[in-house]
Amino acid sequence: MDVELTARQVRISKALREQAEEGMERIARIVGRTTGASLTFRTERHLQIAELTLTARQHTIAATGQATTQEAALRDALDHAEQQARRHRDRNISRKRLPKEEKLMAAPPVARPKTRPAAPELSEDGQPIKPVKPRASIPVHSFPAKPTVVEPHILKSSEAIAMRPMTLEEAVKEAEFRDRDLLVFRNSAGEMFVLHRRRDGQMELVEIP
């Protein structure tokens, strides 16, 4: 690639020229075909300045490097230009790629071929025969003749009955101690009660008449 070098109050050595050409070739491989490149070296007080401009097909890269030596200033400018070239290339690649959903939406709808209606059948006298609609099938449900009766599971337990008379507070403590949800007990007057635990966890007292 041809590089236009310009020196203002400085001298461009052969090594600096080769460094500039190699850096420009590396950037050109990233952005593709280029139409022109220019590099200007100048000095400002104690700083060496390298100004780089590279024109691609649809993009222009401009970068500036400053350092105490020409080689370092050129290296700085080339690094900045290479970063710009990579960002521009990545944007172009992401712009060309579309998600699958957008590709499906952009695809034209499939046209279905138009079918002509079939000619109606004619009877012997030339009248059209009306098509017979198929009858809908009706599901038939069968029920068992006799309902299934589940026999209860009977379990005899003496722990659900308190043998000695006790108060309500004692009955609650006894049910908690035995870890029972049901307890049958009588008080000192001989009245019988049933203490059971509901599904919400609270204890309910039932008086037996």
Secondary structure as a PSIPRED ss2 file (coil, helix, strand):
# PSIPRED VFORMAT (PSIPRED V4.0)

   1 M C   1.000  0.000  0.000
   2 D C   1.000  0.000  0.000
   3 V C   1.000  0.000  0.000
   4 E E   0.000  0.000  1.000
   5 L E   0.000  0.000  1.000
   6 T E   0.000  0.000  1.000
   7 A E   0.000  0.000  1.000
   8 R E   0.000  0.000  1.000
   9 Q C   1.000  0.000  0.000
  10 V C   1.000  0.000  0.000
  11 R C   1.000  0.000  0.000
  12 I C   1.000  0.000  0.000
  13 S C   1.000  0.000  0.000
  14 K H   0.000  1.000  0.000
  15 A H   0.000  1.000  0.000
  16 L H   0.000  1.000  0.000
  17 R H   0.000  1.000  0.000
  18 E H   0.000  1.000  0.000
  19 Q H   0.000  1.000  0.000
  20 A H   0.000  1.000  0.000
  21 E H   0.000  1.000  0.000
  22 E H   0.000  1.000  0.000
  23 G H   0.000  1.000  0.000
  24 M H   0.000  1.000  0.000
  25 E H   0.000  1.000  0.000
  26 R H   0.000  1.000  0.000
  27 I H   0.000  1.000  0.000
  28 A H   0.000  1.000  0.000
  29 R H   0.000  1.000  0.000
  30 I H   0.000  1.000  0.000
  31 V H   0.000  1.000  0.000
  32 G C   1.000  0.000  0.000
  33 R C   1.000  0.000  0.000
  34 T E   0.000  0.000  1.000
  35 T E   0.000  0.000  1.000
  36 G E   0.000  0.000  1.000
  37 A E   0.000  0.000  1.000
  38 S E   0.000  0.000  1.000
  39 L E   0.000  0.000  1.000
  40 T E   0.000  0.000  1.000
  41 F E   0.000  0.000  1.000
  42 R E   0.000  0.000  1.000
  43 T E   0.000  0.000  1.000
  44 E E   0.000  0.000  1.000
  45 R C   1.000  0.000  0.000
  46 H C   1.000  0.000  0.000
  47 L E   0.000  0.000  1.000
  48 Q E   0.000  0.000  1.000
  49 I E   0.000  0.000  1.000
  50 A E   0.000  0.000  1.000
  51 E E   0.000  0.000  1.000
  52 L E   0.000  0.000  1.000
  53 T E   0.000  0.000  1.000
  54 L E   0.000  0.000  1.000
  55 T E   0.000  0.000  1.000
  56 A E   0.000  0.000  1.000
  57 R C   1.000  0.000  0.000
  58 Q C   1.000  0.000  0.000
  59 H C   1.000  0.000  0.000
  60 T E   0.000  0.000  1.000
  61 I E   0.000  0.000  1.000
  62 A E   0.000  0.000  1.000
  63 A E   0.000  0.000  1.000
  64 T E   0.000  0.000  1.000
  65 G E   0.000  0.000  1.000
  66 Q E   0.000  0.000  1.000
  67 A E   0.000  0.000  1.000
  68 T C   1.000  0.000  0.000
  69 T C   1.000  0.000  0.000
  70 Q H   0.000  1.000  0.000
  71 E H   0.000  1.000  0.000
  72 A H   0.000  1.000  0.000
  73 A H   0.000  1.000  0.000
  74 L H   0.000  1.000  0.000
  75 R H   0.000  1.000  0.000
  76 D H   0.000  1.000  0.000
  77 A H   0.000  1.000  0.000
  78 L H   0.000  1.000  0.000
  79 D H   0.000  1.000  0.000
  80 H H   0.000  1.000  0.000
  81 A H   0.000  1.000  0.000
  82 E H   0.000  1.000  0.000
  83 Q H   0.000  1.000  0.000
  84 Q H   0.000  1.000  0.000
  85 A H   0.000  1.000  0.000
  86 R H   0.000  1.000  0.000
  87 R H   0.000  1.000  0.000
  88 H H   0.000  1.000  0.000
  89 R H   0.000  1.000  0.000
  90 D H   0.000  1.000  0.000
  91 R H   0.000  1.000  0.000
  92 N H   0.000  1.000  0.000
  93 I H   0.000  1.000  0.000
  94 S H   0.000  1.000  0.000
  95 R H   0.000  1.000  0.000
  96 K H   0.000  1.000  0.000
  97 R C   1.000  0.000  0.000
  98 L C   1.000  0.000  0.000
  99 P C   1.000  0.000  0.000
 100 K H   0.000  1.000  0.000
 101 E H   0.000  1.000  0.000
 102 E H   0.000  1.000  0.000
 103 K H   0.000  1.000  0.000
 104 L H   0.000  1.000  0.000
 105 M H   0.000  1.000  0.000
 106 A H   0.000  1.000  0.000
 107 A C   1.000  0.000  0.000
 108 P C   1.000  0.000  0.000
 109 P C   1.000  0.000  0.000
 110 V C   1.000  0.000  0.000
 111 A C   1.000  0.000  0.000
 112 R C   1.000  0.000  0.000
 113 P C   1.000  0.000  0.000
 114 K C   1.000  0.000  0.000
 115 T C   1.000  0.000  0.000
 116 R C   1.000  0.000  0.000
 117 P C   1.000  0.000  0.000
 118 A C   1.000  0.000  0.000
 119 A C   1.000  0.000  0.000
 120 P C   1.000  0.000  0.000
 121 E C   1.000  0.000  0.000
 122 L E   0.000  0.000  1.000
 123 S C   1.000  0.000  0.000
 124 E C   1.000  0.000  0.000
 125 D C   1.000  0.000  0.000
 126 G C   1.000  0.000  0.000
 127 Q C   1.000  0.000  0.000
 128 P E   0.000  0.000  1.000
 129 I C   1.000  0.000  0.000
 130 K C   1.000  0.000  0.000
 131 P C   1.000  0.000  0.000
 132 V C   1.000  0.000  0.000
 133 K C   1.000  0.000  0.000
 134 P C   1.000  0.000  0.000
 135 R C   1.000  0.000  0.000
 136 A C   1.000  0.000  0.000
 137 S C   1.000  0.000  0.000
 138 I C   1.000  0.000  0.000
 139 P C   1.000  0.000  0.000
 140 V C   1.000  0.000  0.000
 141 H C   1.000  0.000  0.000
 142 S C   1.000  0.000  0.000
 143 F C   1.000  0.000  0.000
 144 P C   1.000  0.000  0.000
 145 A C   1.000  0.000  0.000
 146 K C   1.000  0.000  0.000
 147 P C   1.000  0.000  0.000
 148 T C   1.000  0.000  0.000
 149 V C   1.000  0.000  0.000
 150 V C   1.000  0.000  0.000
 151 E C   1.000  0.000  0.000
 152 P C   1.000  0.000  0.000
 153 H C   1.000  0.000  0.000
 154 I C   1.000  0.000  0.000
 155 L C   1.000  0.000  0.000
 156 K C   1.000  0.000  0.000
 157 S C   1.000  0.000  0.000
 158 S H   0.000  1.000  0.000
 159 E H   0.000  1.000  0.000
 160 A H   0.000  1.000  0.000
 161 I E   0.000  0.000  1.000
 162 A C   1.000  0.000  0.000
 163 M C   1.000  0.000  0.000
 164 R C   1.000  0.000  0.000
 165 P C   1.000  0.000  0.000
 166 M C   1.000  0.000  0.000
 167 T C   1.000  0.000  0.000
 168 L H   0.000  1.000  0.000
 169 E H   0.000  1.000  0.000
 170 E H   0.000  1.000  0.000
 171 A H   0.000  1.000  0.000
 172 V H   0.000  1.000  0.000
 173 K H   0.000  1.000  0.000
 174 E H   0.000  1.000  0.000
 175 A H   0.000  1.000  0.000
 176 E H   0.000  1.000  0.000
 177 F H   0.000  1.000  0.000
 178 R H   0.000  1.000  0.000
 179 D C   1.000  0.000  0.000
 180 R C   1.000  0.000  0.000
 181 D C   1.000  0.000  0.000
 182 L E   0.000  0.000  1.000
 183 L E   0.000  0.000  1.000
 184 V E   0.000  0.000  1.000
 185 F E   0.000  0.000  1.000
 186 R E   0.000  0.000  1.000
 187 N C   1.000  0.000  0.000
 188 S C   1.000  0.000  0.000
 189 A C   1.000  0.000  0.000
 190 G C   1.000  0.000  0.000
 191 E C   1.000  0.000  0.000
 192 M E   0.000  0.000  1.000
 193 F E   0.000  0.000  1.000
 194 V E   0.000  0.000  1.000
 195 L E   0.000  0.000  1.000
 196 H E   0.000  0.000  1.000
 197 R E   0.000  0.000  1.000
 198 R C   1.000  0.000  0.000
 199 R C   1.000  0.000  0.000
 200 D C   1.000  0.000  0.000
 201 G C   1.000  0.000  0.000
 202 Q C   1.000  0.000  0.000
 203 M E   0.000  0.000  1.000
 204 E E   0.000  0.000  1.000
 205 L E   0.000  0.000  1.000
 206 V E   0.000  0.000  1.000
 207 E E   0.000  0.000  1.000
 208 I C   1.000  0.000  0.000
 209 P C   1.000  0.000  0.000
